[in-house]
Amino acid sequence: MNPQESDNVLKHIQSDKKKVSNFLDNYLDEWEEMEPDASRWRSDIKGRMKEMAKGGKMVRGALVLKTNNFYDGKNTDEAVKVAGAIELLHTGLLMHDDIIDKDDYRRGMPTFAKQYQELGEDEDLDNVEHFGAGMAIAGGDIAYFMGQGLLADLDIKPEKRRKITELVFSEFSAVGLAEQVDIYSGYSKEEIDEEEIMRLYRDKTARYTFSLPFKAGALMAEASEDEIERLYRLGERIGIIFQLRDDELSLFGDEAETGKSLGSDLEENKKTLHRLKMLEKLPEDERESMREKLRKDLDHEEKAEIIEKMNELEVQKEVQEKMSELAEEAYSDIENLEAPEDFKDFLRKLTDFCLERRK
């Protein structure tokens, strides 16, 4: 995919992002005005949520609207509300996830925990790191309940509302469980195999980033159950490609372009497919020493040496072959959809974008 085609995919998403962004602007303003005499923190968290949510691509919300539009012919106000709910729930996850991963920056700005830590430093508070983490955890909780409130308020048939709500809660619960698997595997001395890694990618990223919005949009449009299931499985494949590419950019990308700290997954000893392939390719007498190194705090030079070792072993090439296999399966899935041809074309380009994106 050339840069122009990549930009076209993003433009497709951006057109729907604007609808979600405008909805969240209005919703958060109304939420703040519900208690005009509330403490300073109501206004404070509203502003921070707006900035973080609008700083992202809003892929999940945009895909809800994109899917609903292609199957139903219009974006209803209630579909926009579903998209907004998913984005608020996603923002809550980000607040908590950045604490878990000890990240200070996301989307080119300080994480919520870091923002509150800096506020604590400015106001000379005690134990500013714990203050920052605590405030971000509470902020994430607020985002979760905002999202749930929007789903409960959907003005649609009760059965459809039940299906949408069950879908969203089920997928976000699966993300939480996958997060626990990810945390445990990062601290554990035990290795996990390729099947477990792929399951982690599917549950932590793929389903809630792609399968969930595809299915939610199709449910809102009242597509057939068979079509909804096909979209859900397609979302799994595209989402795993997305995560594999994310891992690749963390290791081999341009920091200035990706906004990611090079080798950040190595710091957390994340059990990625790249890591597994490297260990498999190492001579047996080097394998254990590499595992020991990965369990320790790594400086920039040590991370660079590990990445160079991956290059020597052609790990990137092997993972890219896996990504290409998944892409071919995704193209086949797309052909089997009953969707309009213009939606199929968008999905093909979305698959290519996930395969080749640079940030």
C-alpha positions as CSV (number, residue, x, y, z in Angstrom):
1,M,0.0,0.0,0.0
2,N,1.4,3.4,-1.0
3,P,1.3,6.4,1.4
4,Q,-1.7,7.9,-0.6
5,E,-3.8,4.7,-0.2
6,S,-2.9,4.6,3.5
7,D,-4.0,8.3,3.8
8,N,-7.3,7.4,2.0
9,V,-8.0,4.7,4.6
10,L,-7.4,7.2,7.4
11,K,-9.6,9.8,5.7
12,H,-12.4,7.2,5.5
13,I,-12.0,6.7,9.3
14,Q,-11.6,10.4,10.0
15,S,-14.9,11.3,8.4
16,D,-16.7,9.1,11.0
17,K,-14.3,10.0,13.8
18,K,-15.6,13.6,13.5
19,K,-19.2,12.4,14.2
20,V,-18.0,10.5,17.3
21,S,-15.8,13.4,18.4
22,N,-18.6,15.9,18.1
23,F,-20.9,13.6,20.1
24,L,-18.4,13.2,22.9
25,D,-17.8,17.0,23.0
26,N,-21.5,17.6,23.6
27,Y,-22.0,14.6,25.9
28,L,-19.0,15.5,28.2
29,D,-20.1,19.2,28.3
30,E,-23.6,18.1,29.3
31,W,-22.1,15.7,31.9
32,E,-20.1,18.5,33.5
33,E,-23.2,20.8,33.6
34,M,-25.3,18.2,35.4
35,E,-23.6,19.3,38.6
36,P,-22.3,22.8,38.1
37,D,-21.4,23.2,41.7
38,A,-19.4,19.9,41.8
39,S,-15.7,19.8,42.9
40,R,-12.9,20.9,40.6
41,W,-12.4,17.3,39.5
42,R,-15.5,17.0,37.5
43,S,-14.4,19.7,35.1
44,D,-10.8,18.5,35.4
45,I,-11.5,14.9,34.2
46,K,-13.8,16.1,31.5
47,G,-11.1,18.2,29.9
48,R,-8.5,15.5,30.2
49,M,-10.9,12.9,28.7
50,K,-11.7,15.2,25.7
51,E,-8.0,15.8,25.0
52,M,-7.0,12.1,25.2
53,A,-10.0,10.7,23.3
54,K,-9.7,13.3,20.5
55,G,-6.0,12.7,20.3
56,G,-6.5,9.1,19.0
57,K,-7.9,7.8,15.7
58,M,-11.2,6.6,17.3
59,V,-10.9,3.6,15.1
60,R,-13.4,1.6,17.2
61,G,-16.1,4.2,17.2
62,A,-15.5,5.0,13.5
63,L,-15.8,1.3,12.5
64,V,-19.2,1.1,14.3
65,L,-20.5,3.9,12.1
66,K,-18.8,2.7,9.0
67,T,-20.3,-0.8,9.3
68,N,-23.7,0.5,10.3
69,N,-23.7,2.9,7.4
70,F,-22.8,0.3,4.7
71,Y,-25.5,-2.2,5.9
72,D,-28.2,0.3,6.9
73,G,-27.5,3.2,4.6
74,K,-27.4,5.8,7.4
75,N,-25.8,6.6,10.7
76,T,-28.5,6.9,13.2
77,D,-28.1,9.0,16.3
78,E,-28.2,5.8,18.4
79,A,-25.3,4.2,16.4
80,V,-23.3,7.3,17.1
81,K,-24.1,6.9,20.8
82,V,-22.9,3.2,20.7
83,A,-19.7,4.5,19.1
84,G,-19.3,7.1,21.8
85,A,-19.8,4.6,24.5
86,I,-17.1,2.3,23.1
87,E,-14.7,5.2,22.9
88,L,-15.3,6.2,26.5
89,L,-14.8,2.6,27.7
90,H,-11.6,2.4,25.6
91,T,-10.4,5.7,27.2
92,G,-11.0,4.1,30.7
93,L,-8.9,1.1,29.6
94,L,-6.1,3.4,28.5
95,M,-6.0,5.1,31.8
96,H,-5.5,1.8,33.6
97,D,-3.3,0.2,31.0
98,D,-0.8,2.9,31.1
99,I,-0.4,2.4,34.9
100,I,0.0,-1.3,34.4
101,D,2.7,-0.8,31.7
102,K,4.4,2.1,33.6
103,D,4.1,4.3,30.5
104,D,4.5,8.1,30.8
105,Y,3.4,9.1,27.3
106,R,0.6,8.1,24.9
107,R,-0.4,9.8,21.7
108,G,2.4,12.3,22.1
109,M,1.1,13.6,25.5
110,P,1.6,12.6,29.1
111,T,-0.6,9.7,30.3
112,F,-3.4,10.4,32.8
113,A,-1.2,9.2,35.7
114,K,1.7,11.3,34.5
115,Q,-0.5,14.3,34.1
116,Y,-1.8,14.0,37.7
117,Q,1.7,13.3,39.0
118,E,2.8,16.6,37.4
119,L,-0.2,18.4,38.9
120,G,0.8,16.9,42.3
121,E,4.3,18.2,41.9
122,D,3.0,21.7,41.0
123,E,0.8,21.8,44.1
124,D,3.5,20.2,46.3
125,L,1.4,17.2,47.3
126,D,2.9,14.2,49.1
127,N,3.7,10.9,47.3
128,V,3.0,12.3,43.8
129,E,3.5,9.1,41.9
130,H,0.9,7.2,44.0
131,F,-1.4,10.3,43.7
132,G,-1.1,10.3,39.9
133,A,-1.8,6.6,39.7
134,G,-4.8,6.8,42.1
135,M,-6.4,9.7,40.2
136,A,-6.0,7.9,36.9
137,I,-7.6,4.8,38.2
138,A,-10.5,6.8,39.5
139,G,-10.8,8.6,36.2
140,G,-10.9,5.3,34.3
141,D,-13.7,4.2,36.6
142,I,-15.6,7.3,35.7
143,A,-15.1,6.6,32.0
144,Y,-16.4,3.1,32.4
145,F,-19.6,4.2,34.0
146,M,-20.1,7.0,31.5
147,G,-19.9,4.4,28.7
148,Q,-22.3,2.0,30.5
149,G,-24.8,4.9,31.0
150,L,-24.8,5.7,27.3
151,L,-25.6,2.0,26.4
152,A,-28.4,1.9,29.0
153,D,-29.9,5.0,27.4
154,L,-30.0,3.7,23.8
155,D,-33.4,4.5,22.3
156,I,-33.8,1.3,20.4
157,K,-35.8,-1.9,20.7
158,P,-35.2,-3.6,24.0
159,E,-33.9,-6.8,22.5
160,K,-31.4,-5.0,20.3
161,R,-30.3,-2.9,23.3
162,R,-29.8,-6.1,25.3
163,K,-27.7,-7.7,22.5
164,I,-25.5,-4.5,22.1
165,T,-25.0,-4.2,25.8
166,E,-24.1,-7.9,26.2
167,L,-21.7,-7.7,23.3
168,V,-19.8,-4.7,24.7
169,F,-19.6,-5.9,28.2
170,S,-18.5,-9.4,27.1
171,E,-15.7,-8.1,24.9
172,F,-14.4,-5.6,27.5
173,S,-14.5,-8.3,30.1
174,A,-12.4,-10.5,27.8
175,V,-9.9,-7.7,27.4
176,G,-9.5,-7.5,31.2
177,L,-8.9,-11.3,31.4
178,A,-6.4,-11.1,28.6
179,E,-4.7,-8.2,30.4
180,Q,-4.2,-10.5,33.4
181,V,-2.7,-13.2,31.2
182,D,-0.4,-10.6,29.7
183,I,0.7,-9.3,33.1
184,Y,1.2,-12.8,34.5
185,S,3.3,-13.9,31.5
186,G,5.4,-10.8,31.8
187,Y,6.4,-11.6,35.4
188,S,6.5,-15.4,35.0
189,K,9.7,-17.4,34.2
190,E,7.5,-19.8,32.2
191,E,7.3,-19.5,28.4
192,I,4.0,-19.5,26.5
193,D,3.8,-21.1,23.0
194,E,2.6,-19.6,19.7
195,E,-1.0,-20.7,20.2
196,E,-1.2,-19.0,23.5
197,I,0.4,-15.8,22.1
198,M,-2.1,-15.7,19.2
199,R,-5.0,-16.3,21.7
200,L,-3.7,-13.3,23.8
201,Y,-3.6,-11.1,20.7
202,R,-7.1,-12.2,19.7
203,D,-8.6,-11.5,23.1
204,K,-6.7,-8.4,24.2
205,T,-6.6,-6.5,20.9
206,A,-8.3,-8.1,17.9
207,R,-11.8,-8.7,19.2
208,Y,-12.4,-5.4,20.9
209,T,-10.6,-3.3,18.3
210,F,-12.2,-4.8,15.2
211,S,-14.7,-7.6,15.9
212,L,-16.6,-5.6,18.5
213,P,-17.2,-2.5,16.3
214,F,-18.0,-4.6,13.2
215,K,-20.5,-6.6,15.1
216,A,-22.0,-3.6,17.0
217,G,-22.5,-1.7,13.7
218,A,-24.0,-4.7,12.0
219,L,-26.3,-5.4,15.0
220,M,-27.5,-1.7,14.8
221,A,-28.2,-2.2,11.1
222,E,-30.0,-5.5,11.8
223,A,-27.7,-7.5,9.4
224,S,-28.2,-11.3,9.3
225,E,-26.7,-13.4,12.1
226,D,-24.6,-15.3,9.6
227,E,-23.2,-12.0,8.2
228,I,-22.5,-10.7,11.7
229,E,-20.6,-13.9,12.5
230,R,-18.5,-13.5,9.3
231,L,-17.7,-9.9,10.2
232,Y,-16.7,-11.0,13.7
233,R,-14.2,-13.6,12.5
234,L,-12.8,-11.2,9.9
235,G,-12.2,-8.7,12.8
236,E,-10.2,-11.3,14.6
237,R,-7.8,-11.8,11.7
238,I,-7.4,-8.1,11.0
239,G,-6.9,-7.4,14.7
240,I,-4.1,-9.9,15.0
241,I,-2.4,-8.4,12.0
242,F,-2.8,-5.0,13.7
243,Q,-1.2,-6.3,16.9
244,L,1.7,-8.1,15.2
245,R,2.4,-4.9,13.3
246,D,2.3,-3.0,16.6
247,D,4.9,-5.3,18.0
248,E,7.0,-4.9,14.9
249,L,6.9,-1.1,15.1
250,S,7.9,-1.2,18.8
251,L,11.0,-3.1,17.8
252,F,12.0,-1.9,14.3
253,G,10.0,1.3,13.8
254,D,11.1,5.0,13.8
255,E,10.5,6.4,17.2
256,A,9.8,9.9,15.9
257,E,7.2,8.5,13.5
258,T,5.6,5.8,15.8
259,G,5.6,7.8,19.0
260,K,6.7,4.6,20.7
261,S,9.7,4.1,22.9
262,L,11.9,1.6,20.9
263,G,11.9,-1.8,22.6
264,S,9.3,-1.0,25.1
265,D,7.9,-4.5,24.9
266,L,11.3,-5.9,25.8
267,E,11.4,-3.7,29.0
268,E,8.2,-5.4,30.2
269,N,9.3,-8.8,29.0
270,K,6.2,-9.1,26.9
271,K,5.7,-12.6,25.5
272,T,5.4,-11.5,21.9
273,L,5.7,-13.6,18.8
274,H,8.9,-11.8,17.9
275,R,10.4,-12.8,21.2
276,L,9.3,-16.4,20.9
277,K,10.7,-16.7,17.4
278,M,14.0,-15.2,18.5
279,L,14.3,-17.7,21.4
280,E,13.4,-20.6,19.1
281,K,16.2,-19.6,16.6
282,L,18.9,-19.1,19.2
283,P,21.4,-22.0,19.9
284,E,20.3,-23.8,23.0
285,D,23.3,-22.7,25.0
286,E,22.4,-19.0,24.3
287,R,18.6,-19.4,24.9
288,E,18.6,-19.4,28.7
289,S,21.0,-16.5,29.0
290,M,18.7,-14.5,26.7
291,R,15.7,-15.3,28.9
292,E,17.7,-14.1,32.0
293,K,18.6,-10.9,30.2
294,L,14.9,-10.3,29.2
295,R,13.8,-10.6,32.8
296,K,16.0,-7.7,33.9
297,D,15.8,-4.0,33.5
298,L,17.3,-3.2,30.1
299,D,19.1,0.0,29.2
300,H,18.9,1.5,25.7
301,E,22.1,-0.3,24.5
302,E,20.9,-3.7,25.7
303,K,17.6,-3.3,23.9
304,A,19.4,-2.3,20.8
305,E,21.6,-5.4,21.0
306,I,18.6,-7.7,21.4
307,I,16.9,-6.0,18.4
308,E,20.1,-6.5,16.4
309,K,20.1,-10.2,17.3
310,M,16.5,-10.4,16.0
311,N,17.7,-8.9,12.8
312,E,20.5,-11.4,12.5
313,L,18.0,-14.3,13.0
314,E,15.5,-12.9,10.5
315,V,12.8,-12.9,13.1
316,Q,11.0,-10.0,11.4
317,K,10.8,-11.9,8.1
318,E,9.2,-14.9,9.8
319,V,6.6,-12.9,11.6
320,Q,5.8,-10.9,8.4
321,E,5.1,-14.3,6.7
322,K,2.6,-15.0,9.4
323,M,1.0,-11.6,8.9
324,S,0.8,-12.2,5.2
325,E,-1.0,-15.6,5.8
326,L,-3.5,-13.9,8.0
327,A,-4.0,-11.2,5.4
328,E,-4.8,-13.8,2.7
329,E,-7.3,-15.4,5.0
330,A,-8.9,-12.0,5.6
331,Y,-9.2,-11.2,1.9
332,S,-11.0,-14.6,1.5
333,D,-13.3,-13.7,4.4
334,I,-14.1,-10.4,2.8
335,E,-15.1,-12.1,-0.5
336,N,-17.6,-14.2,1.4
337,L,-19.4,-11.3,2.9
338,E,-22.8,-10.2,1.6
339,A,-21.8,-6.6,2.1
340,P,-21.9,-4.0,-0.7
341,E,-18.8,-3.9,-2.9
342,D,-17.7,-0.5,-1.6
343,F,-17.6,-1.8,1.9
344,K,-15.6,-4.9,0.8
345,D,-13.1,-2.5,-0.9
346,F,-12.8,-0.5,2.3
347,L,-12.2,-3.7,4.3
348,R,-9.4,-4.8,1.9
349,K,-7.7,-1.4,2.2
350,L,-8.1,-1.6,6.0
351,T,-6.4,-5.0,6.0
352,D,-3.6,-3.6,3.9
353,F,-3.3,-0.5,6.2
354,C,-3.0,-2.8,9.3
355,L,-0.3,-4.8,7.5
356,E,1.8,-1.9,6.5
357,R,1.1,1.1,8.8
358,R,4.0,3.1,10.0
359,K,2.6,4.3,13.3
